[in-house]
Amino acid sequence: MPKLLKQTLLVFPALFFALLGLCQHAPMAFEHLTAEDGLSHSTVYALLQDQDGLIWIGTRYGLNRFDGYECKVFLPSEPGGSSINGPTVYSLFEDKSGKIWVGHREAGISVWDKNTGKFERFPKAPTNPQIDWSKATVRSIFEDSRGWLWVGTSGSGAFVFDEKRRQIAHYCKTCQPKSQALSGDFIFDFVEDAKGTIWIATDGRGINGYDPKTKSSFHLDSGEPLNMLSYEKSLCLDANGWLWIGTSGSGLYSYEISSQRFMHYYKTGASNSGNTLSNNLIRDLALDSLGQIWIATDGGGLISYDVAKAQFKTVLTSSNFSQALNTNAIYQLLFDRMGNLWVGTFNGGVNIHKANNPPFFVHENQHEYGRIGLRSVLSIQEDKAGKIWLGSDGGGLFFASQSENSLKVEKAKAIGGALPKVVTCLESDLSGGLWIGSYAEGLFYFNQKTGQTRQFVANASDPFSLSHDNVWDIEGDGQGGLWVGTLGNGLNYLTPGSHKFKRYLPELGKPNSLSSVQIVDILLDKNGQYLWAASEDKGLNRLEIATGTVKRYEKAAKDPQNRLSGDNLHCLFQDSKGRIWVGAEFNGLNCIQQEGAAIQYYTTADGLPSNMVLSITEDESGLLWVGTQKGIVRFDPSTKTFTDFGADINLHNNHYNPRAVSRLSNGRLVFGGTDGFSILSPTDIHTSSSAPSVIITDMKLAGQAVPIGEWNGRTVLNGQLNDPTTVVNLTSSDKGIVFEFTSNDFMNPDKNRFAYKLDGFDPDWNMVDADQHRAVFSNLNGGIYRLRVKVANGDGAWGREAVLQLVVQPPFWKRWWFVLGCLLIIGAIAFFSFKYVLDHQKAEFQAQQFKTEQEIMRIRNESLQKQVEDNQQKLSASVLETAHKNQFLFDLKAQIQKLESSLPELRKVVRSIDGELNQEDYWEQFQLTFNQVHQKFIHKLQERHTEITNNDLRLCCFIRMGMSNAEIATILNITINGVEQSKYRLKRKMGLEKEASLNDYIKSV
């Protein structure tokens, strides 16, 4: 238990302690937080409220952080991880830096750093030979005014660490020097007094302390036989300088430090006097703001001690009261900053007593009424004697007698007749009698003195009888007359002293008659001039009693003076200022002020918890109390503000019934519901002007909690959510972005209202109820946003905003480099498109030009081809002509050679012919002509084959011209065989393969 909280006087409404003074009148009520509500284990060893206001709960199995709505559970995981060291938490403490120290059973110390959102092991390198920190049991942790950390262990004494968390001292039973010796090695608690003395609770006898002046420990005895003999002890300092010591067996001790005087409180025997304990097994002590000492006992319940009156009061479990302590084994106590008392128990979880008075009057036998048949209460009426009459749905008529701490409810009985089973309405008369309206059984009059009843029922043959047996409301006129509203046949008036009824019914074609036969509520105004009749289906009627004319108010009315928010009505009420209030079934609250003014409407948009208004009444201060489908709400007509009080927690599954409300003579208000009735004390309810603070508790992405630091390859949170410097880094593709938040106001968390706004995204504030304490976003566009969250308590006091910055990275297609790249690409595409068009046009032009040139070339080629063909023909003709000449000369020569022997003179002619046959002139002329036809053929052939002769060239030319061997033989004046041999030799000289074709080769040159 953090003793700083025990020492500090907490500032919260003194009303809580006024309630404590009334404990003898009403039982102390608790709410219960158990394993069924998400607590990891129902045995609680340690309680702490951190700097943010959240409640930390150390249990037998797991550490819990409670935000008023749900528990976040921390359990140990794999070794070396960032979770707690062990499952059992014995002690909790928050140091000045906001770190939370967790003491475990047989697992040492875990330290929660909210800046990292992780647990760390302490010490980080446990090499101390005096203790194995990984297996140590830590029962208490405390930080003194110097910033030193005191750690109490089971069996190894106390260890002290300086501001940098370096060990500077060890105190134990066998420690040396003696200035560091203690009377025991089991340390359970520490506390520091005004002089800086550290008091140390150990096992065994006496009490230990540390004197900062002498820097040594000391031991103190009480001087009486028990001398604080105990295994466990708990310490508490009050504002007057008294040290309180709770022991587990030796009772309670107080020690006045200045006078060094002890007092002992101890239970002896079975009986308890007003100045002694009811149980000696004390597990914890706590101090409230009035200086009262609260004592947790193991088996004896919860005890408060009024120091000024020297009086003990005990709070125990009760089988007759659902809001009682759920166990008498109390282990730990904590007063939070609002003054709520948190009680850690053995197997009972946490019991929470709220600092403010509960809105509903609590009485122990409240839940027992159903046993006698009183369940759904349809009508309530207090008579002149102060007796409360209760009409039920199926159980008949009941009455209740008030006492200070409870109500005694009994069933009414009639003599000589029966009372109706379904009592829809009640009205007491001047003589003390009681008028009773029923469902399907007509109207009854009950004489309380004699027990006699008289029944009035509808009679179709009697026009002066009751018009219908479904009597839904009755109203006395103060002169002995009675107005009766029926569900089925309009209004009735029973004249004084007679048994005849006057009927008021709808008349066809007459707008000044009743609008409906379904009358659910009637109201006689204070001056007796008008009777107001609310219908179930056709709005409101105002009957002017003197004239019998009716003015109608309905939803479709053109005049705002007569226009209601809806035609389906539930209830009517006239307040102390004469205003008529109309409760609609689906359309909220209507206010008819003075004649000529427009009707005002109030709905959920104005703060009503529900638009289904069931009942209306007024307290002594002029505030309206409205029963709705979602509980009871108080309305201040001057400020037009609503305060939601919900429903009585003792009435499970309760829903309040239409018109079932009454203000009692003592100022209390009674509301009837489907599971009994609730009583409120308006004068005991005080609003809280202290504004609550909002706490952002968690962030989730796609259903996964986001830790501080690196997560899934990126850092979303760079710090804790409540640090104004923290930045949430998101991307536009992140979905399911959820921020959960709560309040440090645990007074009535279900009535807190939250509002959030994401600047840059939300145009207005989003209002959410306590059961929807989260903000949800998805697919935020890139940009910088500010999440603003605030909370108001049930009294409408708004606290300061919590602000969190969000930076959302846009998708890549919206980032500057992508946009620039796209612009460059678009520019490039435009450039290349333009270039392509130009190139295409150029290509087309070039193609056209090429086509033209091709045509020109074709024409030229055709011309050249023709020239070549002509030259070829000329060349062929020349060659043939030469061949013919040679052949002629050869034949001539042969003939002359035959004559040579006889004619020697002819030899000279033969030589001339040989010269003509062998001359080269004709070859040169042939080359020129050949080159014109076959450009550079001879030149190319000579470059490739330098060794060929002129004869070889001639042969190649003939081959190129496509001449046959026979033609070549004729031209060269050789045989065909000689041509073939010449080709063979030429082929070898050119180095051609054996299988190669000489003709093909020559043609390819």
Secondary structure, DSSP 4 states (H G I P E B T S, - for coil): --HHHHHSPP---THHHHHHHTTTTSPPP-EEE-GGGT-S-S-EEEEEE-TTSPEEEEESS-EEEE-SS-EEEE---STTSSS-S-S-EEEEEE-TTS-EEEEESSS-EEEEETTTTEEEEESSS---TT--GGG--EEEEEE-TTS-EEEEEBSS-EEEE-TT--EEEEEBTT-SSGGGB-S-SBEEEEEE-TT-PEEEEESBSSEEEEETTTTEEEEE--SSSSTT-BSSEEEEE-TTSEEEEEEBSS-EEEEETTTTEEEEE---SS---TTS-S-SBEEEEEE-TTS-EEEEEBSS-EEEEETTTTEEEEE-B-TT-TTSBS-SBEEEEEE-TT--EEEEESSS-EEEE-SSPPSB---GGGGGGGGGT--BEEEEEE-TTSPEEEEEBSS-EEEEEE-SS-EEEEE---SSS---SBEEEEEE-TTS-EEEEESSS-EEEE-TTT--EEEE-B-TT-TTSBS-S-EEEEEE-SSS-EEEEEBSS-EEEE-TT---EEEE---TT-TTS-S-SBEEEEEE-TTSSEEEEEESSS-EEEEETTT--EEEEBTT-SSTTTB-S-S-EEEEEE-TTS-EEEEESSS-EEEE-STTSPPEEE-GGGT-S-S-EEEEEE-TTS-EEEEETTEEEEEETTTTEEEEEE--TTSTT--EEEEEEEE-TTS-EEEEETTEEEEE-GGG-----SPP-EEEEEEEETTEEPPBEEETTEEEESS-TT-TT-EEEEETT---EEEEEEES--SSGGG-EEEEEEETT-SSPEEEEGGG-EEEE-SPPSEEEEEEEEEE-TT--B-PPEEEEEEEEPPGGGSHHHHHHHHHHHHHHHHHHHHHHHHHHHHHHHHHHHHHHHHHHHHHHHHHHHHHHHHHHHHHHHHHHHHHHHHHHHHHHHHHHHHHTT-THHHHHHHHHHHHHH-SHHHHHHHHHHHHHSTTHHHHHHHH-TT--HHHHHHHHHHHTT--HHHHHHHHT--HHHHHHHHHHHHHHHT--TTS-HHHHHHH-
